[in-house]
Each structure stands twice: as structure tokens, then as C-alpha cells.
Amino acid sequence: MKSAVIVFPGSNCDRDIQVALRDITGVEPTMVWHGDSDFEKVDLIALPGGFSYGDYLRSGAMAPTSPVMKEVVKRAKDGVATLGICNGFQVLTEAGLLPGALMRNAGLKFICKDVKLRVDNSTSIFTNQYEQGEVINIPVAHHDGNYFCDEDTLETLECNSRIAFRYCDETGDASHEANINGSLNNIAGILNSKGNVLGLMPHPERLIDPVQGGTDGRKMFESILGALTNA
Amino acid sequence: MKARIHITLKEGVLDPQGKAIQLALGDLGFGGVDDVRQGKYIEVDLAETDASKAKDALDDMCKKLLSNTVIENYTIDLDE
């Protein structure tokens, strides 16, 4: 399985996801600079976390104007698996590949800690190695992770099982108290209608090796590897 | 031709920064501040001299980059 990691000025989790993809897929990912308008054919495109273009204007707002994103949008619309983590999720919404927007955290603070997530869709190419309803431990590190969309969009997401992950407590309850950033319906990650694009605020690539304190993020990359290798 | 663009959060969209400013104003002794909403102000200088064409271009700029229409409204004032 071949993958590409898109690197913007200000990306800072590109190396983390590079290591995760190299370790789990066994193939060195291609690192693609934002100014490149084309790159080799890959099975997975990853948009990393960080602060692309310094978060100028809005988090993720400038990235869609870069040459590489025009190609990413085209390929994602053609069905290529595309994963956006943290700032990558913000970029996906700003590029129109996922609905809604990520606003300033309701508590106004930058949140950097491990949180519990409930897997609410365990059939996608990104999540098939998790159990439905499984509670996992994944780190978050963001200032703008407060997911918002209009009521119709929220209903569409809910009715079509497009909410992949929700913030929850240790028992899996997506309670108000467990909602770290004010996201609608505790949304931590969503899929597009075709299921080939996933955006999430938490960082699974930061928990793939016991030395990092856990391996709950590993199954996401194993899911992708299984789904795209057998495709 | 100069344009002044105001970008504000839509009604119903929570504005935690505005809320924090409101509370801070209260702490400073400014009573009776019922609500604060924070937004952005952007000035754009255009080479275009036709006001109608300029407005169309600015409208497009706001939709494509300057605002996020999922959560924000914008108004355009043109100095003609």
C-alpha cells in the first residue's frame, strides 16, 4: 500500500504520521510539499496535524489554495482514501471535502491530553479493525476542534453512520461532561458520504507503539492497510 | 477602489471569545454589557474601477476564502 503525506509550511505532525505509515504498512510514504502540483499515484493521502500557514485567517483556510490541494481534492473526489488528522481535518472541511467547520474550543483553551473516544462506525476503511462501540484512548492537541454544522447536515451525518468517533467517558457514554471542546453531538471525527475521506481531531498516529504509552491508534492504520491491500 | 469587509459569526453560532470579552468587560466595571460578538475586519484594495464588477469579485472572494459560510456572514462596503 502506497501513501503520501502532504506537508504544508507549519505542519508539525507530518513526521509522526510518516513513522506510523512506514511502521505499519512497511512502505516508505512519499512526502509531498505543498507547492507540488502533482505526485505519484498512491492508495492513501494523509493530511497531517500542525498549523498550516500559521493558522492565518482561520485554521486550515489557506491550505486549500495551495497547488497540491487542488490535486488532493480531485483525487479524493475520485475516491482515493484521504485521512485528515487535527489540522488535516480542518483543511478537509475548508476544502469542502467534509461538511461543517472546526471552531475555537468552547472553553477557549488549547487542549493537550489523552481522551476517550467511542468508535461509532467500525465498518469504514479507516476503522474496520475496531469493534463497534469500542472505547479507545487517543491524544488530542488542538485549539480549534469544536465541530459545528447546520441541523440538516448533522441529521445526515447521524442517519448515515458518518460519525466515526465521539468523545466519551470511560464507559463509552458520549456525555456532556466528556465533550472536551463543545463539538455538536460530541463529534470527534466524520466520514464523507462515499466513506473514502475521514477527518478527526484526535491523533491516532501518536499511539502506535508501546513506547508512546499505548497502541490504540494502531488499529486505524491496520484498518486502512487491510482495506486498501485487499481492494 | 477600497473595500471594507466585516465578517461575523452567524446568529446561533456560539462565540466563546465574545462571551469571554463580555465577562472581562464586566470584571473591568463596565456594567450593562448584554452581549459581545467578535468578528473580523478586512480591507482590500482593488485595481477594478467598475463598482459592480468589484462587488461581484469581492463576493466571490468572501465565499471562497475570506469567510467560512458554514459559520460566518459577511458584509462588503465599497468606497466608490
Interface residues (C-beta under 8 A of the other chain):
Chain A: L57 R58 A61 T65 T93 E94 P99 G100 A101 M103 R104 N105 A106 G107 L108 N146 F148 C149 D150 G182
Chain B: V13 L14 P16 Q17 A20 L65 L66 N68 V70 I71
